[in-house]
Amino acid sequence: MGSVPLTIRADDDPGTALLYVVAAVDGVEQEFLLDTGAARSHLPRSAQTEHWAIDVPDPQSRGVFGSSATGPQARVPDITLGPIVAHDVVVDVSDDGPAILGVDVLAGHRIGVRLSAHALQIDEQAAIDRWRPLQLSSRGHPLLKVVWDATTAVAVWDTGASTTVVDAGLAAAFPGIFPATGTTSGTDVNGQEGSAGMVRVSPCRIGGRGFAVSTAATVPLAGLEREGDPAFTIIIGRPLIAQADWVFDFRARMWGYLDRV
């Protein structure tokens, strides 16, 4: 059991932010973007990654704007995050971008994201409101349901998303829930640039708990899920994540809300 510091760093647009932790790669510490939307962890190219390279790209790795990751991979001897020690971790490698810690390292553990205390709790038995069944995609992404009176949407809970993302088709079908507020531009994890509409997300419920009005970008999300996985139309990012402290037990496939401190 343990807790590691969680750094919250503002992103480009007002109200957006990303979460970072420090982990050790083969004994050398470095900062990682904490990304539950990434099935596999990621390292920038270096002499170490060249030494570990296995050069087996995954054509099914896609970014929010539809680009595919086709770069090499490396087999890392170990990644250590607090009490977690993951051995023989296959990571994606690229020439730029931050190091990314994905659900491949978090799998099999109970993870508490306590933004109110800037802490990531690992296998701690902290008090929660109640356990709820956790659905995972075939690649380990946590999937939750977001509920309004008029509709319900399946969502990926994604700490690597600085803002919430809503499928453009869903936003167009329910303009009363997602009134347009303008446009923005951005770059996904694979370096693909794109523009997106911005909407205001009406109050919703997740796991029976109410969430206040927030903001989101809109892009086409249809088809990003792997074949056989539930289709998702929302990526829950920082504006919604910041309204609660969360816990996910990936081993038991349960989730809940941590009591705020």
N, C-alpha and C positions, 0 to 999 in steps of 0.2 A: 504494500500500500504506500502511496505517496502523493505528493502534489508538486507540480512544477509551475513556475511563473508563466502567465499568459500576457503577452504584450499586445495591446490593442492600438493599431496604428491607422490614422485617418487616411482614406484613399482620396482620389481626385475630386469627387463630387461631394457637396455638403451632405452630412448624415451617413456617409458610407465609411466603412473601416474594414480592416483585415486583421486576423489573429495570428500571432507568431509564438513559437516555442523554441527552446534551445535543446537540441538532441546531439548525440555523439555518433559519428560515422566512423566505424573502425577505430574508436577511441579519440577521435578529433571532434571537438564541439563546433557546431555551427547553427545558425538560425534557420528555422523552417517555417514556411507558411502552413498553418494547420488547415487541412482541406479534407473534410468528410465527403466532398463531392468528387474526390480523386480516388479511383480504385487502386491505383498504383502510385507509390512515392516517386519523386523526381529529384535528380541532381544536375546542376550545371556541369558541363564537360570540364574535366581536370586530368592531371596526370594519374590520379587514383582511378577515376572512372575508365580511362583508357586501359589501365592495367586489368581492370575487372570486366572489360567489355565482352558481351556475348553476341551483340549485334543481331537481335531477333526482334524486329519491330512488330507491334500489335496493330493491325489495320483497323480494329474496332474501337480504338481510343479516339474520341471526338470531343471537340470543344463546343462551347455554347453557340458559336456562330457557324457550326457545321464543319469546321476543318478537321482533318485527321492527323494524328501524330504518327509519323513514319520514321522517326529517328532511332538510333541504336539503344540498346539496353545494357545494363551492367549488373553483375551479381555481387552485391555488397556483403562482406563477411558478417557484419552485424550493425544494427542501428539501435541505440539505447536512448530511451525516453523515460527519465525517472526510473521506476522499477521494471519497466518493459525492456527486455532485450530480445530483439527479433533477429534471427540468424538467417544467413543466405537469402537476403532480400533482393529480388529482381526489381530494379528501378529503371524508369525512363531517363534518358540523358539528352540534353540539348545544349546549344551554344550560349543561350541566354535565359533570363528568367530566374526567379528565386528557387531555392530548394523547397520542395513540397513534401509534407508528411501526410500520406493518405491512409485510407482505412485498411490497407494491407498490414500496417504496423499496429493499428489499434484493434484489429480483429481479435476476439477471444478475451477482451478485457472490458471492465466497467469504467466508462469515461464520464466524468462530470465536468461540464463546461460552465464554470462559475464566473461569468463576466463581472458580476457585482464585486468580486474579490480579486479579479485579475488572476485567476488560478485555474489550472487544469488538474482535476482530481483523477487519480488512477487507482482503481480497485479499492476505493475508500467506501466505507459503509455509512455514508452521510445520510441524514434524514431526508426523505422525499415525501411528496403528497400521496402517491399511490403508483403501483406498477401498471403499465399498459402493454399489450402485445406489440412487439416491434417487427415490422415487415422489412426485410432487406432485399435489395436487388440481387441478381445472380453474381454481381461483382462486389457486393458488400455495402452498397450505399443505403443509409437509413431512409425509409419512406414513411411519410406521415400523411394524414388527411387534414385538409384545411376546409372549414365548413362556413358557409353563409346560408341565409334562409333560402336563397334561390338556387344554390348549386353547391357541390362538394368537389374538391380537386385533390388528386394525389400529388404529393410534393416530395422532392429530394431535400433533405435537411443538410445544408451545405455551408460549412464554416469558411470555405474558400471563396464564397460569393460576397463581395463587399456590398452588394445591394440585392434585394429580392428580384427575381425574374419571373414574369408571367407570360405564358404562351400568347402570342399575338391573336390567335383565333379565339382563345378563351376571353381575352379582354374585349375583342370586338363583339362577342356574343352577349356579354354582360356589361355594357357601358355604365350601368348604374352602380355596379360594384367596383369597376375600374375606370373612373373618369379620367380622360387624358389631361396631362398637364404640360406637355412639351416633348422635346427630343433630347437625346444625349448620344455620345459615341464612346466606344471602348474597345478593349482587346482581350480576347479569351486566352486560356492557358497555353494554347498552341501558337499564339502570336498573330492570330487572324483578327484584323480590325473590322469593325462594323458599326452601324448606327442603330439606334433603338428608340422607340417611343417611350415616354415616361407616363406613368399613371399614379393615381392615388388609390391605395388599396383600402377598401372599406373595412370597418371592424369585423373580425372573424373569430372563429374558435378552433383551437388545435388541442386535441385530447381533452375536450371539455372545458378548457380554460380560455377566457376571452383575451383578445389582443386588440390594441388600439389602432387607429388609422396609421398607415405607414406609406412608404413610397416604393415603387418598383419600376424596372425597365421591362419593355415588351419586345420579345423576339420569337420567331417560330421555333417551338420546341418539339413539334411532332416528329417522330422517328428517331430521336436521340437515344431512346431506350434500346437495350439489347433485345434481340428476338426472344420472345417468351416472357419478358419482364413486363410488369404493369406499365402502361403509358402514363407519364407524368406531365402535368401542365404548369407546374410551379417549381421554382427553385427557391427554397426558403433561405434568404441571405441575412445579412447583419441587421437591417431595420426591424425584422421580426425576431431574430435570435436574441437581440439585445434586450427584449422586453421580459425575459425570464432567465432563470438558471436551469440547465437541463442535465439529465443523466441518461446515458445509453449503455445498457449491458449487452454487448454484442454476443457474448457467449450464451446468455440465457434468452436472448431475443426479447428483451423487455426494455421499456423506457418510462421516464417520469420527469417530474419537476423537482429540483432541489429546493429546500427551504432557503429563502434568501437570508443572508447574514448582514 
